[in-house]
Amino acid sequence: MNDTHHEMTVSEGTHHGRSRAWRWVRRLAVGLVASSLLLAFGSWLRGQAQWGPFSGQLVDEETGAPIAGAHVMVSWDRRLPTLTGDGGRSFLYATESVTDDDGRFELTGRPPYWELFATPPELGFFAPAYVARGRDVTPPGGVRFVDPTVVNMQPLTTRDERCIPQNRAGVPLHGEAPRFRDAIYAYDRELRCFESQGTTR
């Protein structure tokens, strides 16, 4: 009788232990789903500051003259949440434009399907022999490229300055912005920036 009672007690203890473990797993799963939905909903609600349209004007920093024919792109990445924090970053979407005679551009677009966990947009600018330096927003404290924004482009005077990678795009190149990418590759070939590295484009 005592043995039977002991076996039942052990069995009941094991059962209760498993129940507690499963309750913890269920709570964790519910928490993860809720967090994911909140993040996704937040991304969906971010509106113009997240998805555009974005507009602005590129000008020569020294003369104030507009820069026509410059390439502009905006891209988004995706960050997936995990139990340990960041699940890694991967490319999501990109779109591009070219400035008009007044140096103005407008970018609009959003990924056609998968928008969950999108990062804030990153804008890149490319004009031969220039590098983007400052952004002036009107009114001060406004949202860049949502409110009127002027991008000041600093002239680069030497080949060495022009061949520095950081003095070109400012963002990773993507196949979804082919004109932007190809303009930089052509510029590199013209300047022979990669000769010293034994690399060709």
C-alpha positions as CSV (number, residue, x, y, z in Angstrom):
1,M,0.0,0.0,0.0
2,N,2.8,2.4,0.9
3,D,4.7,1.5,-2.3
4,T,1.5,2.1,-4.3
5,H,1.0,5.4,-2.6
6,H,4.6,6.4,-3.2
7,E,4.4,5.5,-6.9
8,M,1.2,7.6,-7.2
9,T,2.9,10.5,-5.4
10,V,5.9,10.3,-7.8
11,S,3.6,10.1,-10.8
12,E,1.5,13.0,-9.7
13,G,4.7,15.1,-9.0
14,T,6.0,14.3,-12.5
15,H,2.6,15.2,-14.0
16,H,2.5,18.5,-12.2
17,G,6.1,19.2,-13.2
18,R,5.3,18.6,-16.8
19,S,2.1,20.7,-16.6
20,R,4.1,23.7,-15.1
21,A,6.7,23.3,-17.9
22,W,4.0,23.3,-20.6
23,R,2.3,26.3,-19.0
24,W,5.6,28.2,-19.2
25,V,6.2,27.2,-22.8
26,R,2.6,28.3,-23.7
27,R,3.1,31.6,-21.9
28,L,6.4,32.2,-23.7
29,A,4.8,31.3,-27.1
30,V,1.9,33.7,-26.5
31,G,4.3,36.4,-25.5
32,L,6.3,36.0,-28.6
33,V,3.3,36.0,-30.8
34,A,1.9,39.2,-29.1
35,S,5.3,40.9,-29.4
36,S,5.5,40.0,-33.1
37,L,2.0,41.3,-33.8
38,L,2.8,44.6,-32.0
39,L,6.0,45.1,-33.9
40,A,4.3,44.3,-37.2
41,F,1.4,46.6,-36.4
42,G,3.8,49.3,-35.4
43,S,5.7,49.0,-38.7
44,W,2.4,49.2,-40.6
45,L,1.3,52.3,-38.8
46,R,4.5,54.3,-39.3
47,G,3.1,55.8,-42.5
48,Q,4.9,58.5,-44.5
49,A,8.0,58.7,-42.3
50,Q,8.5,55.0,-42.9
51,W,7.3,54.4,-46.5
52,G,7.4,57.9,-48.1
53,P,7.0,59.5,-50.5
54,F,10.4,61.1,-49.8
55,S,11.5,64.2,-51.6
56,G,14.3,66.7,-51.5
57,Q,16.8,68.7,-53.5
58,L,20.6,68.2,-54.1
59,V,22.7,71.3,-54.3
60,D,26.4,72.2,-54.5
61,E,27.5,73.1,-51.0
62,E,29.8,75.9,-52.2
63,T,27.7,77.5,-54.9
64,G,24.1,76.5,-54.0
65,A,23.6,75.4,-57.6
66,P,21.2,72.5,-58.1
67,I,22.7,69.1,-59.1
68,A,20.8,67.6,-62.0
69,G,21.1,63.9,-63.0
70,A,22.2,62.7,-59.6
71,H,21.1,59.3,-58.4
72,V,19.1,58.8,-55.3
73,M,17.9,55.5,-53.7
74,V,16.1,54.5,-50.6
75,S,16.3,51.0,-49.1
76,W,14.9,49.1,-46.2
77,D,16.2,46.0,-44.3
78,R,14.3,43.5,-42.2
79,R,15.3,42.6,-38.6
80,L,13.7,39.5,-37.1
81,P,13.3,39.3,-33.3
82,T,14.4,36.3,-31.4
83,L,14.6,35.2,-27.8
84,T,18.2,36.3,-27.6
85,G,17.6,39.7,-29.2
86,D,18.3,40.5,-32.9
87,G,17.7,37.6,-35.4
88,G,19.9,39.2,-38.0
89,R,19.4,41.8,-40.7
90,S,18.6,41.1,-44.3
91,F,17.6,43.2,-47.4
92,L,13.9,43.9,-47.8
93,Y,13.3,46.4,-50.5
94,A,14.8,49.4,-52.5
95,T,13.7,52.0,-55.0
96,E,15.5,54.7,-56.9
97,S,15.2,58.0,-58.8
98,V,17.3,60.7,-60.6
99,T,17.2,64.4,-59.8
100,D,15.6,66.7,-62.4
101,D,17.1,70.0,-63.7
102,D,16.4,71.7,-60.4
103,G,18.2,69.0,-58.5
104,R,14.9,67.7,-57.1
105,F,13.8,64.1,-56.6
106,E,10.9,62.1,-55.2
107,L,11.0,58.5,-54.1
108,T,7.9,56.5,-53.4
109,G,7.2,52.8,-52.9
110,R,7.0,50.0,-50.4
111,P,7.5,46.3,-50.5
112,P,4.7,44.5,-52.3
113,Y,4.2,41.7,-49.8
114,W,6.4,41.3,-46.7
115,E,6.6,44.5,-44.6
116,L,7.0,43.0,-41.1
117,F,9.9,44.0,-39.0
118,A,11.1,46.6,-41.5
119,T,13.9,48.9,-40.4
120,P,13.7,52.7,-40.9
121,P,14.5,53.8,-44.4
122,E,18.1,54.6,-45.5
123,L,18.6,57.1,-48.3
124,G,21.8,57.2,-50.5
125,F,23.0,59.9,-52.9
126,F,25.4,59.7,-55.8
127,A,26.7,62.5,-58.0
128,P,30.1,62.2,-59.7
129,A,32.8,64.2,-57.8
130,Y,30.5,64.9,-54.9
131,V,29.7,63.5,-51.5
132,A,26.6,64.2,-49.4
133,R,27.4,66.1,-46.2
134,G,24.5,67.9,-44.6
135,R,20.8,67.9,-44.7
136,D,18.8,71.1,-44.0
137,V,15.2,70.5,-43.1
138,T,12.4,73.1,-43.0
139,P,11.1,73.7,-40.4
140,P,14.1,72.9,-38.1
141,G,13.3,69.7,-36.3
142,G,11.1,68.5,-39.1
143,V,11.2,65.0,-40.6
144,R,14.0,64.5,-43.2
145,F,12.7,64.0,-46.7
146,V,9.1,64.2,-45.6
147,D,9.4,67.9,-44.8
148,P,11.3,70.1,-47.3
149,T,14.9,68.9,-47.3
150,V,18.0,70.2,-49.0
151,V,21.0,67.8,-49.3
152,N,24.3,69.7,-49.4
153,M,26.8,68.0,-51.7
154,Q,30.5,68.7,-51.1
155,P,32.7,68.8,-54.2
156,L,35.6,66.3,-54.3
157,T,38.7,67.7,-55.9
158,T,41.2,64.8,-56.1
159,R,41.0,61.3,-57.6
160,D,42.0,59.9,-54.2
161,E,39.0,61.6,-52.6
162,R,36.7,60.4,-55.3
163,C,37.8,56.8,-55.0
164,I,37.1,56.5,-51.3
165,P,34.0,54.1,-51.1
166,Q,32.5,56.1,-48.3
167,N,32.4,59.2,-50.5
168,R,29.9,57.6,-52.9
169,A,26.7,55.8,-52.1
170,G,26.5,55.8,-48.3
171,V,24.2,52.8,-48.5
172,P,24.6,49.2,-49.7
173,L,24.0,48.7,-53.4
174,H,21.1,46.5,-54.5
175,G,19.9,45.0,-57.8
176,E,16.5,46.7,-57.1
177,A,18.3,50.0,-57.7
178,P,20.2,49.1,-60.9
179,R,20.7,52.6,-62.3
180,F,22.2,53.8,-59.0
181,R,24.5,50.8,-58.8
182,D,25.6,50.9,-62.4
183,A,26.3,54.7,-62.3
184,I,28.7,54.0,-59.4
185,Y,30.4,51.1,-61.2
186,A,30.8,53.2,-64.3
187,Y,32.3,56.0,-62.2
188,D,34.8,53.6,-60.6
189,R,35.8,52.2,-64.0
190,E,36.3,55.7,-65.4
191,L,38.5,56.7,-62.4
192,R,40.2,53.2,-62.3
193,C,39.6,53.2,-58.6
194,F,40.0,49.4,-58.3
195,E,43.3,49.1,-60.2
196,S,45.4,49.1,-57.0
197,Q,43.2,46.3,-55.6
198,G,43.4,44.2,-58.7
199,T,39.6,44.3,-59.0
200,T,37.4,45.0,-62.0
201,R,33.7,45.9,-62.3
